[in-house]
Amino acid sequence: MVQSLPLPLDAAFAALADATRRGVLERLARADASITALAAQFGLTLTGMRKHVRVLEAAGLVVSEKRGRVRTCRVSGQGLEAAAAWIEAQRQIWEARFGQLDALVGELKKEQDNGHKRDE
């Protein structure tokens, strides 16, 4: 049975899968920006940029706030922290597995070396 990731994690990884959205996050990490400024920087229509921002907001990666007629966006670490925690947990699991594999290879090599010494 295929097990899916928790929904917030799915949303974060889906949002990060798009190069434009990753670029928007990198841009917002430097400073808050309006949707208009982001659209201009990335060569998108306002509607296109709004769609990207909505995906980032749903993933908890961006927060936007309307001030007068301008919607300003800023980075929110909530979604990124969840993704980073999941990645770190997976890294630890694989690091332990590679350590076990390395130990096994070392044992096999030692046995092989001992076998060659007996043959001599």
C-alpha distances in whole Angstrom, upper triangle without the diagonal:
4,6,10,13,15,17,21,19,18,21,23,21,21,25,26,24,28,31,33,31,31,35,36,34,36,39,39,39,42,43,43,43,44,41,45,45,41,42,45,44,41,42,40,42,41,39,37,37,36,33,32,33,32,28,29,31,27,26,28,30,33,35,38,41,44,47,50,49,47,43,43,39,39,36,34,32,29,26,27,28,24,23,25,24,20,22,24,21,20,23,24,21,21,25,25,23,25,28,27,27,30,31,30,32,35,35,35,37,39,39,40,43,44,44,46,49,49,50,52
4,6,10,13,15,18,16,14,18,19,17,18,21,22,21,24,27,29,28,28,31,32,30,33,36,35,35,39,40,39,40,40,38,41,41,38,38,41,40,37,39,37,38,38,36,33,33,33,30,29,30,28,25,26,27,24,22,25,26,30,32,35,38,41,44,47,46,43,40,39,36,35,32,30,29,26,23,24,24,21,20,22,21,18,19,21,19,17,21,22,19,20,23,23,22,24,27,26,26,29,31,30,31,34,35,34,37,39,39,40,43,44,44,46,49,49,50,52
4,7,9,12,15,13,12,15,17,15,16,20,20,20,23,26,28,26,26,30,30,28,31,34,33,33,36,37,37,37,38,36,39,40,36,37,40,39,36,38,36,37,37,34,32,32,31,28,27,28,26,23,24,25,22,20,22,24,27,29,32,35,38,42,44,43,41,37,37,33,32,30,27,26,23,20,21,21,18,17,19,18,15,16,19,17,15,19,20,17,18,22,22,21,23,26,25,26,29,30,30,31,34,35,35,37,39,40,41,43,45,45,47,49,50,51,53
4,6,8,11,10,8,12,13,12,13,16,17,17,20,23,25,23,23,26,27,25,28,30,29,29,33,34,33,34,34,32,36,36,32,33,36,35,32,34,32,34,33,31,29,28,28,25,23,24,23,19,20,21,18,16,19,20,23,26,29,32,34,38,41,40,37,34,33,30,29,26,24,22,20,17,18,19,15,14,17,16,13,15,18,16,15,18,20,18,19,22,23,22,24,27,27,27,30,32,32,33,36,37,37,39,41,42,43,45,47,47,49,51,52,53,55
4,6,8,6,6,9,11,10,11,14,15,15,18,21,23,20,20,24,24,22,25,28,26,26,30,31,30,31,32,30,33,34,30,31,34,33,30,33,31,32,32,30,27,27,26,23,22,22,21,17,18,19,16,13,16,17,20,23,26,29,32,35,38,37,35,31,30,27,26,23,21,19,16,13,15,15,11,10,14,13,10,12,15,13,13,16,18,16,18,21,22,21,24,26,26,27,29,31,31,33,35,36,37,39,41,42,43,45,47,47,49,51,52,53,55
4,6,5,6,9,10,11,12,14,16,17,19,23,24,21,21,25,24,22,25,27,26,25,29,30,29,30,30,29,33,33,30,31,34,33,31,33,31,32,31,29,27,26,25,23,21,21,19,16,17,17,14,12,14,16,19,21,24,27,30,33,36,36,33,30,29,25,24,21,19,17,14,12,14,14,10,11,14,13,10,13,16,14,15,18,19,18,20,23,24,24,26,28,29,30,32,34,34,36,38,39,40,42,44,45,46,48,49,50,52,54,55,56,59
4,5,5,6,9,10,10,12,14,15,18,21,22,19,19,23,22,20,23,26,24,24,28,28,27,27,28,26,30,30,27,28,31,30,28,30,28,29,28,25,24,23,22,19,18,18,16,13,14,14,10,9,11,14,17,18,21,24,27,30,33,32,30,26,26,23,22,20,17,17,14,11,14,14,11,11,15,15,13,15,18,17,17,21,22,22,23,26,27,27,29,31,32,33,35,37,37,39,41,42,43,45,47,48,49,51,53,53,55,57,58,59,62
4,5,5,6,9,10,11,12,14,16,19,20,16,17,20,19,17,20,22,21,21,24,25,23,24,25,23,27,28,24,26,29,28,26,29,27,27,26,24,23,21,20,18,17,16,14,12,11,11,8,6,8,10,13,15,18,21,24,27,30,30,28,24,23,20,19,16,14,13,10,7,10,11,8,9,12,12,11,14,16,16,17,20,21,21,23,25,27,27,29,31,32,33,35,37,38,39,41,43,43,45,47,48,49,51,53,54,55,57,59,60,62
4,5,5,6,8,10,11,12,15,18,19,16,16,19,19,17,19,22,21,20,24,25,24,25,26,25,28,28,25,26,29,28,26,29,27,28,27,25,23,22,21,19,17,17,16,13,12,13,11,8,10,11,14,17,20,23,26,30,33,32,30,26,25,21,20,17,14,13,11,7,9,10,7,6,10,10,8,10,13,13,13,16,18,18,19,22,23,24,25,28,29,29,31,33,34,35,38,39,40,41,43,45,46,47,49,50,52,54,55,56,58
4,6,5,6,8,10,11,13,17,18,15,15,19,19,17,20,23,22,22,25,26,25,26,26,24,28,28,25,25,29,27,25,27,25,26,26,24,22,21,20,17,16,16,15,12,12,13,11,8,11,12,15,18,21,24,27,30,33,32,30,26,25,22,21,18,17,16,14,10,12,13,10,9,13,13,11,13,16,16,15,18,20,20,21,24,25,25,27,29,30,30,33,35,35,36,39,40,41,42,44,46,46,48,50,51,52,55,56,57,59
4,6,5,6,9,10,12,15,16,12,13,17,16,15,18,20,19,19,23,23,22,22,23,21,24,25,21,22,25,24,22,24,22,23,22,20,18,18,17,14,12,13,11,8,8,10,7,5,8,10,12,15,17,21,23,27,29,28,26,22,21,18,18,15,14,14,12,8,10,13,11,10,13,15,13,15,18,18,18,20,23,23,24,26,28,28,29,32,33,33,35,38,38,39,42,43,44,45,47,49,49,51,53,54,55,58,59,60,62
4,5,5,6,9,11,13,14,11,11,14,14,12,15,17,16,16,20,21,20,21,21,20,23,23,20,21,24,23,21,24,22,23,22,21,19,17,17,15,13,13,12,9,8,10,8,5,7,7,11,14,16,20,23,26,29,28,25,22,20,17,16,13,12,11,10,6,7,10,8,7,10,12,11,12,15,16,16,18,21,21,22,24,26,26,27,30,31,32,33,36,37,37,39,41,42,43,46,47,48,49,51,52,54,56,58,58,60
4,5,5,6,9,12,14,11,11,14,15,13,15,18,18,18,21,23,22,23,24,22,25,25,21,22,25,23,21,24,22,24,24,22,20,19,19,16,14,15,14,11,10,13,11,8,11,10,14,17,20,23,26,29,32,31,28,24,23,20,19,16,15,14,13,9,9,12,10,7,10,13,11,11,14,15,14,16,19,20,20,22,24,24,25,28,29,29,31,34,34,35,37,39,39,41,43,44,45,47,49,50,51,53,55,55,57
4,5,5,7,11,12,10,11,14,14,14,16,19,18,19,22,23,22,22,23,21,24,24,20,20,24,22,19,22,20,21,21,20,17,16,16,14,11,13,12,9,9,12,10,8,12,11,14,17,19,23,25,28,31,29,27,23,23,19,19,17,16,16,15,11,12,15,13,11,14,16,14,15,18,19,18,20,23,23,23,25,28,27,28,31,32,32,34,37,37,37,40,42,42,43,46,47,47,49,52,52,53,56,57,58,60
4,5,6,9,10,7,8,11,11,10,13,15,15,16,19,20,19,19,19,17,20,20,16,17,20,19,16,19,17,19,18,17,14,13,13,11,8,10,10,6,6,9,9,7,10,8,11,14,16,19,22,25,28,26,23,20,19,16,15,13,13,14,13,10,10,14,13,11,14,17,16,16,19,20,20,21,24,25,25,27,29,29,30,33,34,34,36,39,39,40,42,44,44,45,48,49,50,51,54,55,55,58,60,60,62
4,5,7,9,6,6,9,10,9,11,14,14,14,18,19,19,19,20,18,21,20,17,18,21,19,16,19,18,20,20,19,16,15,16,14,11,12,13,10,8,12,12,9,11,9,12,15,18,21,24,27,29,28,25,22,20,17,16,13,14,13,14,10,9,13,13,10,12,15,14,13,17,19,18,19,22,23,22,24,27,27,27,30,32,32,33,36,37,37,39,41,42,42,45,47,47,48,51,52,52,55,57,57,59
4,7,9,8,8,11,12,12,14,16,17,18,20,22,22,21,22,20,23,22,18,19,21,20,17,19,18,20,21,20,16,16,17,15,12,14,15,11,11,15,14,12,15,13,15,19,21,24,27,30,32,30,27,24,23,20,19,17,17,17,17,14,13,16,15,12,15,17,16,15,18,20,18,19,23,23,22,25,27,27,27,30,32,31,33,36,36,36,39,41,41,42,44,46,46,47,50,51,51,54,56,56,58
4,6,5,6,9,10,11,13,14,16,17,19,20,20,19,20,17,20,19,15,15,18,16,13,15,14,17,18,17,13,13,14,12,9,12,13,10,10,14,14,13,15,13,15,18,19,23,25,28,30,28,25,22,21,18,18,16,18,18,18,15,15,18,18,15,17,20,19,18,21,23,22,23,26,27,26,28,31,31,31,34,35,35,36,39,40,39,42,44,44,45,48,49,49,50,53,54,54,57,59,59,60
4,5,5,6,9,10,10,12,14,15,17,19,19,18,19,17,19,18,14,14,16,14,11,13,13,16,18,17,14,13,15,14,11,13,15,13,12,16,17,15,17,14,15,19,20,23,25,28,30,28,25,22,21,18,18,16,18,18,20,17,16,19,20,17,18,22,21,19,22,25,23,24,27,28,27,28,32,32,31,34,36,35,36,39,40,40,42,45,45,45,48,49,49,50,53,54,54,57,59,59,60
4,5,5,6,9,10,10,12,14,16,17,16,15,16,13,15,14,10,10,13,11,8,10,10,13,14,14,11,9,12,11,8,10,13,11,11,14,16,15,16,14,14,17,17,21,22,24,26,24,21,19,18,15,16,15,17,18,20,17,16,20,21,18,20,23,23,22,25,27,26,26,30,31,30,32,35,35,34,37,39,39,40,43,44,43,45,48,48,48,51,53,53,54,57,58,58,60,63,63,64
4,5,5,6,9,10,10,12,15,15,15,14,15,13,15,14,11,11,14,12,10,13,12,14,14,14,11,9,11,10,6,8,10,9,7,11,12,11,13,10,10,13,14,18,20,23,25,23,20,17,16,13,13,12,14,15,16,13,13,17,17,15,17,20,20,19,22,25,24,25,28,29,28,30,33,33,33,36,38,38,39,42,43,42,45,47,47,48,50,52,52,54,56,57,58,60,62,63,64
4,5,5,6,9,10,11,13,15,15,15,16,15,17,16,12,14,16,14,11,15,15,17,18,18,15,13,15,14,10,11,14,11,9,13,15,12,13,10,11,15,16,20,22,25,27,26,22,19,17,14,13,11,13,14,15,13,11,15,16,14,15,18,18,17,20,22,22,22,25,27,26,27,30,31,30,33,35,35,36,39,40,40,42,44,45,45,47,49,49,51,53,54,55,57,59,60,61
4,5,5,6,9,10,11,13,13,13,15,13,15,13,10,12,13,10,8,12,13,16,16,17,14,12,14,14,11,12,15,14,11,15,17,15,16,12,12,16,16,20,22,24,26,24,21,18,16,13,13,12,15,16,18,16,14,18,19,17,18,22,22,20,23,26,25,25,28,30,29,30,33,34,33,36,38,38,38,41,43,42,44,47,47,47,50,52,52,53,56,57,57,59,62,62,63
4,5,5,6,8,10,11,10,10,11,10,12,11,7,10,12,9,8,12,12,14,14,15,12,9,11,12,9,8,12,11,9,12,15,14,14,10,9,12,13,16,18,20,22,21,17,15,13,10,10,9,12,14,16,15,14,17,19,17,18,22,22,21,24,26,26,26,30,31,31,32,35,36,35,38,40,40,41,44,45,45,46,49,50,50,52,55,55,56,58,60,60,62,64,65,66
4,5,5,6,9,10,10,11,13,12,15,14,10,13,15,13,12,16,15,18,17,18,16,12,14,14,11,10,13,12,9,11,14,12,12,8,8,11,13,16,18,20,23,22,19,16,13,10,8,7,9,10,13,12,10,14,16,14,15,18,19,18,20,23,23,24,26,28,28,29,32,33,33,35,37,38,38,41,43,42,44,47,47,48,50,52,52,53,56,57,58,60,62,63,64
4,6,5,7,9,11,11,14,14,17,14,11,14,15,12,12,16,17,19,19,20,18,15,17,17,14,13,16,15,12,15,17,15,15,11,11,14,16,19,21,22,25,24,21,18,15,12,11,9,12,12,15,14,12,15,18,16,16,19,21,19,21,24,24,24,27,29,28,29,32,33,32,34,37,37,37,40,42,42,43,46,47,47,49,51,51,52,55,56,57,58,61,62,62
4,5,6,7,8,8,11,12,13,11,8,12,12,9,10,14,15,17,17,19,17,13,15,17,13,13,16,16,13,15,18,17,16,13,11,14,14,17,19,20,23,21,18,16,13,10,9,9,13,14,17,17,15,18,21,19,19,23,24,23,24,28,28,27,30,32,32,32,36,37,36,38,41,41,41,44,46,45,47,50,51,50,53,55,55,56,59,60,60,62,65,65,66
4,5,5,5,7,10,11,13,11,9,13,14,12,13,16,16,18,17,18,17,13,14,16,13,11,15,15,12,13,16,15,14,10,9,10,11,14,16,17,20,20,16,13,10,7,6,6,10,12,15,15,13,16,19,18,18,21,23,22,24,27,28,27,30,32,32,33,36,37,37,39,41,42,42,45,46,46,48,50,51,52,54,56,56,57,60,61,62,63,66,67,67
4,6,8,10,13,15,17,14,13,16,17,15,15,19,20,22,20,22,20,17,18,19,16,14,17,17,13,15,18,16,14,11,10,12,14,16,19,20,23,23,19,17,13,10,8,6,9,10,14,14,12,14,17,17,16,19,21,20,21,25,25,25,27,30,30,30,33,35,34,36,39,39,39,42,44,44,45,48,49,49,51,53,54,54,57,59,59,60,63,64,65
4,7,9,13,15,17,14,13,16,17,14,15,19,20,22,21,23,22,18,19,21,18,16,20,20,16,18,21,20,18,14,13,15,15,17,20,20,23,23,19,17,14,12,9,9,13,14,17,18,16,18,21,20,20,23,25,24,25,28,29,28,30,33,33,33,36,38,37,38,41,42,42,44,46,46,47,50,51,51,53,56,56,56,59,61,61,62,65,66,67
4,6,10,13,14,11,11,15,15,13,15,19,19,21,19,22,21,17,18,20,18,15,18,19,16,17,20,19,17,14,12,13,13,14,16,16,19,19,16,14,10,9,7,9,12,14,17,18,17,19,22,22,22,25,27,26,27,30,31,31,33,35,36,36,39,40,40,41,44,45,45,47,50,49,50,53,55,54,56,59,59,60,62,64,64,66,69,70,70
4,7,10,12,10,10,13,14,13,15,18,18,19,17,19,19,15,15,18,16,13,16,17,14,14,18,18,16,13,10,10,9,11,13,13,16,16,12,10,7,6,5,8,11,14,16,17,17,19,22,22,22,25,27,27,28,31,32,32,34,36,37,37,40,41,41,43,46,46,46,49,51,51,52,55,56,56,58,61,61,62,64,66,66,68,71,72,72
4,7,8,6,7,10,11,10,12,15,15,15,13,16,16,12,13,16,14,11,15,16,14,14,18,18,17,14,11,11,9,11,12,12,14,14,10,8,5,5,7,10,13,16,19,19,19,22,24,24,24,27,29,28,30,33,34,34,36,38,38,39,42,43,43,45,48,48,48,51,53,53,54,57,58,58,60,63,63,63,66,68,68,70,72,73,74
4,5,5,6,9,10,11,12,14,13,13,10,13,14,10,10,14,13,11,13,16,14,14,18,19,18,16,12,11,9,9,9,10,12,10,7,6,4,6,9,12,15,18,20,20,21,24,26,25,27,29,31,31,32,35,36,36,39,40,41,42,44,46,46,48,50,50,51,54,55,55,57,60,60,61,63,65,65,66,69,70,71,72,75,76,77
4,5,5,6,9,10,10,12,10,10,7,9,10,7,7,10,10,8,11,13,12,13,16,17,17,15,12,12,9,10,10,12,13,11,8,6,6,7,10,13,16,19,20,20,21,24,25,25,26,29,30,30,32,34,35,35,38,40,40,41,44,45,45,47,49,49,50,53,54,54,56,59,59,60,62,64,64,65,68,69,70,72,74,75,76
4,5,5,6,9,10,10,9,9,6,10,11,8,9,13,13,11,14,17,16,16,20,21,21,19,15,15,12,13,12,13,14,11,8,8,9,10,14,16,19,22,24,24,24,27,29,28,29,32,33,33,35,38,38,38,41,43,43,44,47,48,48,50,52,52,53,56,57,57,59,62,62,62,65,67,67,68,71,72,72,74,77,77,78
4,5,5,6,9,10,10,11,9,13,13,10,12,15,14,12,16,18,16,17,21,21,21,18,15,16,13,14,14,15,16,13,10,10,9,10,13,15,19,21,24,23,23,26,28,27,28,31,32,32,34,37,37,37,40,42,41,42,46,46,46,48,51,51,51,54,56,55,57,60,60,60,63,65,65,66,69,70,70,72,75,75,76
4,5,5,6,8,8,10,9,11,10,7,10,12,10,10,13,15,13,15,18,18,18,15,13,14,12,14,15,16,18,15,12,11,10,9,11,13,16,19,21,20,20,23,25,24,25,28,29,29,31,33,33,34,37,38,38,39,42,43,43,45,47,47,48,51,52,52,54,56,57,57,59,62,62,62,65,67,67,69,71,72,73
4,6,5,6,5,6,6,9,8,5,8,11,10,10,13,15,14,16,19,20,20,18,15,16,14,16,16,18,19,16,13,12,12,12,15,16,19,22,24,22,22,26,27,26,27,31,31,30,33,36,35,36,39,40,40,41,44,45,44,47,49,49,49,53,54,53,55,58,58,58,61,63,63,64,67,68,68,70,73,73,74
4,6,5,6,8,8,12,11,9,12,15,14,14,17,19,18,20,22,23,23,21,18,19,17,19,18,19,20,17,14,14,14,14,17,19,22,24,27,25,25,29,30,29,30,33,34,33,35,38,38,38,41,43,42,43,46,47,46,49,51,51,51,54,56,55,57,60,60,60,63,65,64,65,68,69,69,71,74,74,75
4,6,8,10,11,14,13,10,14,15,14,14,18,18,17,19,22,22,22,19,17,19,17,19,20,21,22,19,16,16,14,14,16,17,20,23,25,24,23,26,28,27,27,31,32,30,33,36,35,35,38,40,39,40,43,44,43,46,48,48,48,51,53,52,54,57,57,57,59,62,61,62,65,66,66,68,71,71,72
4,6,9,10,13,10,8,12,13,11,13,16,16,15,18,20,20,21,18,17,19,18,20,21,22,23,21,18,17,16,15,16,17,20,22,24,23,22,25,27,25,26,30,30,29,31,34,33,33,37,38,37,38,42,42,41,44,46,46,46,49,50,50,52,55,55,55,57,60,59,60,63,64,64,66,69,69,70
4,7,10,12,10,9,13,14,13,15,18,18,18,20,23,23,24,21,20,21,20,22,22,23,24,21,18,18,18,17,19,20,24,26,27,26,25,29,30,28,29,33,33,32,35,37,36,36,40,41,40,41,45,45,44,47,49,48,49,52,53,53,55,58,58,57,60,62,62,63,66,67,67,69,72,72,72
4,6,8,6,6,10,11,10,12,15,15,16,18,20,21,22,20,18,19,18,20,20,22,22,19,17,16,16,16,18,20,22,25,26,24,24,28,29,27,29,32,32,31,34,36,36,36,40,41,40,41,45,45,44,47,49,48,49,53,53,53,55,58,58,58,61,63,62,63,66,67,67,70,72,72,73
4,5,5,6,9,10,11,12,14,16,17,18,20,22,23,21,19,20,17,19,18,20,20,17,15,15,16,16,19,21,23,26,27,26,26,30,30,29,31,34,34,33,36,39,38,39,42,43,42,44,47,47,47,50,52,51,52,55,56,56,58,61,61,61,64,66,65,67,70,70,71,73,75,75,77
4,5,5,6,9,10,10,12,14,15,16,18,20,21,19,17,17,14,16,15,17,17,13,12,11,13,13,17,19,21,24,25,24,25,28,29,28,30,33,33,33,36,38,38,39,42,43,42,44,47,47,47,50,52,52,53,56,57,57,59,61,61,62,65,66,66,68,70,71,72,74,76,76,78
4,6,5,6,9,10,11,13,14,15,17,19,20,19,17,17,15,17,16,18,18,15,14,13,15,15,18,20,22,25,25,23,25,28,28,27,30,32,32,32,35,37,37,38,41,42,42,44,46,46,47,49,51,51,52,55,56,56,58,61,61,61,64,66,66,67,70,71,71,73,76,76,77
4,5,5,7,9,10,11,13,14,16,17,19,18,16,17,15,18,18,20,21,18,16,14,16,15,18,19,21,23,24,22,23,26,26,25,27,30,30,30,33,35,34,35,38,39,39,41,43,43,43,46,48,48,49,52,53,53,55,57,57,58,61,62,62,64,66,67,67,70,72,72,74
4,5,5,6,9,10,11,12,14,15,17,15,13,14,12,15,15,18,19,16,14,12,12,11,14,15,17,20,21,19,20,24,24,23,25,28,28,28,31,33,32,33,36,38,37,39,42,42,42,45,47,47,48,51,52,52,54,56,56,57,60,61,61,63,65,66,67,69,71,72,73
4,5,5,6,9,10,10,12,14,15,14,12,12,10,13,13,16,17,14,12,10,11,10,14,15,17,20,20,19,20,23,24,23,25,28,28,28,31,33,33,34,37,38,38,40,42,43,43,46,48,48,49,52,53,53,55,57,58,58,61,63,63,64,67,68,68,71,73,73,74
4,5,5,6,9,10,11,13,14,14,12,13,12,15,16,19,20,18,16,13,14,13,15,16,17,20,20,18,19,23,22,21,24,27,26,26,30,31,31,32,35,36,36,38,40,41,41,44,46,45,47,50,50,51,53,55,55,56,59,60,60,62,65,65,66,68,70,71,72
4,5,5,6,9,10,11,13,11,10,12,12,15,16,19,21,19,17,14,14,11,13,13,15,17,17,15,16,20,20,19,21,24,23,23,27,28,28,29,32,33,33,35,37,38,38,41,43,42,44,47,47,47,50,52,52,53,56,57,57,59,61,62,63,65,67,68,69
4,5,5,6,9,10,10,9,7,9,8,11,13,16,18,17,14,11,10,8,10,11,12,15,15,14,15,18,19,18,20,23,23,24,26,28,28,29,32,33,34,35,38,38,39,41,43,43,45,47,48,49,51,53,53,54,57,58,59,60,63,64,64,66,69,69,71
4,5,5,6,9,10,10,9,9,9,12,14,17,19,17,15,12,13,11,12,13,13,16,15,13,16,19,18,18,21,23,23,24,27,28,28,30,32,33,34,36,38,38,39,42,43,44,45,48,49,49,51,53,54,55,57,59,59,61,63,64,65,67,69,70,71
4,5,5,6,9,9,9,11,12,15,17,20,23,21,19,15,15,13,14,13,13,15,14,12,13,17,16,15,18,20,20,21,24,25,25,27,29,30,30,32,35,35,36,38,40,40,42,44,45,46,48,50,50,51,54,55,56,57,60,60,61,64,66,66,68
4,6,5,6,5,5,8,10,14,16,19,22,21,18,14,13,10,10,9,9,11,11,9,10,14,14,13,16,18,18,19,22,23,23,25,27,28,29,31,33,34,34,37,39,39,40,43,44,44,46,49,49,50,52,54,54,56,58,59,60,62,64,65,66
4,5,5,6,5,6,8,11,14,17,20,19,17,13,12,9,10,9,9,11,10,9,11,14,14,15,17,19,19,21,23,24,25,27,29,30,31,33,35,36,37,39,40,41,42,45,46,47,49,51,51,52,55,56,57,58,61,62,63,65,67,68,69
4,5,8,8,9,11,14,17,20,23,22,20,16,16,13,14,13,11,13,11,9,12,14,13,14,17,18,18,20,22,23,24,26,28,29,30,32,34,34,36,38,39,40,41,44,45,46,48,50,50,51,54,55,56,57,60,61,62,64,66,66,68
4,5,8,10,13,16,19,22,25,24,22,18,17,14,13,11,10,10,9,6,9,11,10,10,13,15,15,16,19,20,20,22,24,25,26,28,30,31,32,34,36,36,38,40,41,42,44,46,47,48,50,52,52,54,56,57,58,60,62,63,65
4,6,7,11,14,17,20,23,23,21,17,15,12,11,9,6,7,5,4,8,10,9,11,13,14,15,17,19,20,21,23,25,26,27,29,31,32,33,35,36,37,39,41,42,43,45,47,48,49,51,53,53,55,57,58,59,61,63,64,66
4,7,10,14,17,20,23,23,20,16,14,10,9,6,5,6,6,5,6,9,10,10,12,14,15,16,18,20,21,22,24,26,27,28,30,31,32,34,36,37,38,40,42,42,44,46,47,48,50,52,52,54,56,57,58,60,62,63,65
4,7,10,13,16,19,19,16,12,10,7,6,5,5,8,9,8,10,12,14,14,16,18,19,20,22,24,25,26,28,30,30,31,34,35,36,38,40,40,41,44,45,46,47,50,51,51,54,55,56,57,60,61,62,64,66,67,68
4,7,10,13,16,16,14,10,8,6,5,6,6,10,10,11,13,15,16,17,19,20,22,23,25,26,28,29,31,32,33,35,37,38,39,41,43,44,45,47,48,49,51,53,54,55,57,59,59,61,63,64,65,67,69,70,71
4,7,10,13,13,10,6,5,4,6,9,10,13,14,14,16,18,20,20,22,24,25,26,28,30,31,32,34,36,37,38,40,42,42,44,46,47,48,50,52,52,54,56,57,58,60,62,63,64,66,68,68,70,72,73,75
4,6,10,10,8,5,5,6,9,12,12,16,16,18,19,21,23,24,25,27,28,30,31,33,34,35,37,39,40,41,44,45,46,47,50,50,51,54,55,56,57,60,61,61,63,65,66,67,70,71,72,74,76,77,78
4,6,7,6,4,6,9,12,15,16,20,20,21,23,25,26,27,29,31,32,33,35,37,38,39,41,43,44,45,47,48,49,51,53,54,55,57,59,59,61,63,64,65,67,69,69,71,73,74,75,77,79,80,81
4,6,5,6,7,11,13,17,18,22,22,24,25,27,29,30,31,33,35,36,37,39,40,41,43,45,46,47,49,51,51,53,55,56,57,59,61,62,63,65,67,67,69,71,72,73,75,77,77,79,81,82,84
4,6,8,10,14,16,20,21,25,26,27,29,31,32,33,35,37,38,39,41,43,44,45,47,49,49,50,53,54,55,57,59,60,60,63,64,65,66,69,70,70,72,75,75,76,79,80,81,82,85,86,87
4,7,10,13,17,20,22,26,26,27,28,31,32,33,34,37,38,39,40,43,43,44,47,48,49,50,53,54,54,56,59,59,60,62,64,64,66,68,69,70,72,74,74,75,78,79,80,82,84,85,86
4,6,10,13,17,19,22,24,24,25,28,29,30,31,34,35,35,37,39,40,41,44,45,46,47,50,51,51,53,55,56,56,59,61,61,62,65,66,66,69,71,71,72,75,76,76,78,81,81,82
4,7,10,14,15,19,20,20,22,24,26,26,28,30,31,32,34,36,37,38,40,42,42,43,46,47,48,50,52,52,53,56,57,58,59,62,62,63,65,67,68,69,71,73,73,75,77,78,79
4,7,11,13,16,18,19,19,22,24,24,25,28,29,30,31,34,35,35,38,39,40,41,44,45,45,47,49,50,51,53,55,55,57,59,60,61,63,65,65,66,69,70,71,72,75,76,77
4,7,9,13,15,15,16,18,20,20,22,24,25,26,28,30,31,31,34,36,36,37,40,41,41,43,46,46,47,49,51,51,53,55,56,57,59,61,61,62,65,66,67,69,71,72,73
4,7,10,12,13,13,15,18,18,19,21,23,23,25,27,28,29,31,33,34,34,37,39,39,40,43,44,44,47,48,49,50,53,54,54,56,58,59,60,62,64,65,66,69,70,71
4,6,9,10,10,12,14,15,15,18,19,20,21,24,25,25,27,29,30,31,33,35,35,37,39,40,40,43,45,45,46,49,50,51,53,55,55,56,59,60,61,63,65,66,67
4,6,7,8,9,11,13,13,15,17,18,19,21,23,24,26,28,29,29,32,33,34,35,38,39,39,42,44,44,45,48,49,50,52,54,55,56,58,59,60,62,64,65,66
4,6,5,6,9,10,10,12,14,15,16,18,20,20,22,24,25,26,28,30,31,32,34,35,36,38,40,41,42,44,46,46,48,50,51,52,54,56,57,58,61,62,63
4,6,5,7,9,10,11,13,15,16,17,19,20,22,23,25,26,28,29,30,32,34,35,36,38,40,41,42,44,46,47,48,50,51,52,54,56,57,59,61,62,63
4,5,5,6,9,10,11,13,14,16,17,18,20,22,23,24,26,28,29,30,32,33,34,37,38,39,41,43,44,45,47,48,49,51,53,54,55,57,59,60,62
4,5,5,6,8,10,10,12,14,15,16,18,20,21,22,24,26,26,28,30,31,32,34,36,37,38,40,42,42,44,46,47,48,50,52,53,54,57,58,59
4,5,5,6,9,10,10,12,14,15,16,18,20,21,23,24,25,27,29,30,31,33,35,36,37,39,40,41,43,45,46,47,49,51,52,53,55,57,58
4,5,5,6,9,10,11,13,14,16,17,19,20,22,23,24,26,28,29,30,32,34,35,36,38,39,41,42,44,45,47,48,50,51,53,55,56,58
4,5,5,6,9,10,11,12,14,16,17,18,20,21,22,24,26,27,28,30,32,33,34,36,37,38,40,42,43,44,46,48,49,51,53,54,55
4,5,5,6,9,10,10,12,14,15,16,18,20,21,22,24,25,26,28,30,31,32,34,36,37,38,40,41,42,44,46,47,49,51,52,53
4,5,5,6,9,10,11,13,14,15,17,19,20,21,23,24,26,27,29,30,32,33,35,36,38,39,41,42,44,45,47,48,50,51,53
4,5,5,6,9,10,11,13,14,16,17,18,20,22,23,24,26,27,29,30,32,33,35,36,38,39,41,42,44,45,47,49,50,52
4,5,5,6,9,10,11,12,14,15,16,18,20,21,22,24,26,26,28,30,31,32,34,36,37,38,40,42,43,45,46,48,49
4,5,5,6,9,10,10,12,14,15,16,18,20,21,22,24,25,27,29,30,31,33,35,36,37,39,40,42,43,45,47,48
4,5,5,6,9,10,11,13,14,16,17,19,20,21,23,25,26,28,29,30,32,34,35,36,38,39,41,42,44,46,47
4,5,5,6,8,10,11,12,14,15,16,18,20,21,22,24,26,27,28,30,32,33,34,36,37,39,41,42,44,45
4,5,5,6,9,10,10,12,14,15,16,18,20,21,22,24,26,26,28,30,31,32,34,36,37,39,41,42,43
4,5,5,6,9,10,10,12,14,15,17,18,20,21,23,24,26,27,29,30,31,33,35,36,38,39,41,42
4,5,5,6,9,10,11,12,14,16,17,19,20,21,23,24,26,27,29,30,32,33,35,36,38,40,41
4,5,5,6,8,10,10,12,14,15,16,18,20,21,22,24,26,27,28,30,31,33,34,36,37,39
4,5,5,6,9,10,10,12,14,15,16,18,20,21,22,24,26,27,29,30,31,33,35,36,38
4,5,5,6,9,10,11,12,14,15,17,19,20,21,23,24,26,27,29,30,32,33,35,37
4,5,5,6,9,10,11,12,14,15,17,18,20,21,22,24,26,27,29,30,32,33,35
4,5,5,6,9,10,10,12,14,15,16,18,20,21,22,24,25,27,28,30,32,33
4,5,5,6,9,10,11,12,14,15,16,18,20,21,23,24,26,27,29,31,32
4,5,5,6,9,10,11,12,14,15,17,18,20,21,23,25,26,27,29,31
4,5,5,6,9,10,11,12,14,15,16,18,20,21,23,24,26,27,29
4,5,5,6,9,10,10,12,14,15,16,18,20,21,23,25,26,27
4,5,5,6,9,10,11,12,14,15,16,18,20,21,23,25,26
4,5,5,6,9,10,11,12,14,15,16,18,20,21,23,25
4,5,5,6,8,10,10,12,14,15,16,18,20,21,23
4,6,5,6,9,10,10,12,14,15,17,19,20,21
4,5,5,6,9,10,11,12,14,15,17,19,20
4,5,5,6,9,10,10,12,14,15,17,19
4,5,5,6,9,10,11,12,14,15,17
4,5,5,6,9,10,11,13,14,16
4,5,5,6,9,10,11,13,15
4,5,5,6,9,10,11,13
4,5,5,6,9,10,11
4,5,5,6,9,10
4,5,5,6,9
4,5,5,7
4,5,5
4,5
4
